[in-house]
Amino acid sequence: MAFFQPKILNQLLADFPVVPVFYHEDIALTQNVIKACYDGGMRAFEFTNRGAKALEVFKAIYPFIREQCPEMALGIGTIFTVEQAKIFIEAGADFVVQPVITAEVGAFCQENAVAWFPGAATLNEIYSATQLGAEIVKIFPGNVVGPGFVKSMKGPMPNVKVMVTGGVEPTEESLKQWFSAGVTAVGMGSQLFPASLLASAKFDELTHTVASLMKYVEGLKSKK
Ligand SMILES: O=C(O)C(=O)C[C@H](O)[C@H](O)COP(=O)(O)O
């Protein structure tokens, strides 16, 4: 059973609206990354199902998070099937992220009281996702559609909440553009965790970057 129920998770994303998206097969490195993100103020972490060791690493980071980062939710991304959703939910996933919409995955998450963030890149897909029960729809790939897409989409669908991922840059300018376009949250992966940073193991630097991004977003939200 998920530690964070969907309603609480959705609020957590709205309150801490920058979500790190990460995969690595090294458990210790992944734990260091998680702790750095937590210390910098992030409260939801998306680990992606992108490699053969995804389940093994997930099972190791779950207890680490519960012990060392008690206010952080752990989700699983890159889920396509119910079988995949099932094994990660059994391993403790608080939320399930998809690059696509699989209605059966949505239904399975709802039956198990786990927050579900399906991926959409068109208005039809966004609409379908909400009809299937998604409270926050992931817009992916963000760098392809751009902030203008979110702004225009909010015209006919002002109440739909979106989290954009894919190519989101960890800079103030990029955050300003996305949040002023109307996103509820953003996810960021490769640009927040460049290979050079992971190789140098400068986790203090990561905490510092995360803290300044979170502070900047807090400022953007309070201006609204
Ligand atoms: O597959 C999923 O379920 C995902 O969540 C996809 C990720 O959001 C992006 O791969 C992150 O993109 P970058 O920030 O460009 O690294």
The ligand as a Tripos MOL2 file, in Angstrom:
@<TRIPOS>MOLECULE
LIG
   16    15     1     0     0
SMALL
NO_CHARGES

@<TRIPOS>ATOM
      1 O1          9.1900    7.5780  -19.0890 O.co2     1 LIG1
      2 C1          8.6240    8.2180  -18.2050 C.2       1 LIG1
      3 O2          7.6490    7.7900  -17.5480 O.co2     1 LIG1
      4 C2          9.1230    9.5230  -17.9040 C.2       1 LIG1
      5 O3          8.8090   10.0300  -16.8500 O.2       1 LIG1
      6 C3          9.9840   10.2130  -18.8790 C.3       1 LIG1
      7 C4         10.7680   11.3000  -18.1910 C.3       1 LIG1
      8 O4          9.8860   12.2730  -17.7590 O.3       1 LIG1
      9 C5         11.7560   11.9520  -19.0570 C.3       1 LIG1
     10 O5         12.5460   10.9720  -19.6570 O.3       1 LIG1
     11 C6         12.6390   12.9070  -18.3360 C.3       1 LIG1
     12 O6         13.2290   13.6700  -19.3200 O.3       1 LIG1
     13 P1         14.5580   14.5100  -19.1890 P.3       1 LIG1
     14 O7         14.3610   15.5400  -18.1280 O.co2     1 LIG1
     15 O8         14.7140   15.0970  -20.5390 O.co2     1 LIG1
     16 O9         15.6280   13.5170  -18.8460 O.co2     1 LIG1
@<TRIPOS>BOND
     1     1     2 2
     2     2     3 1
     3     2     4 1
     4     4     5 2
     5     4     6 1
     6     6     7 1
     7     7     8 1
     8     7     9 1
     9     9    10 1
    10     9    11 1
    11    11    12 1
    12    12    13 1
    13    13    14 2
    14    13    15 1
    15    13    16 1
@<TRIPOS>SUBSTRUCTURE
     1 LIG1         1 GROUP 0 **** ****
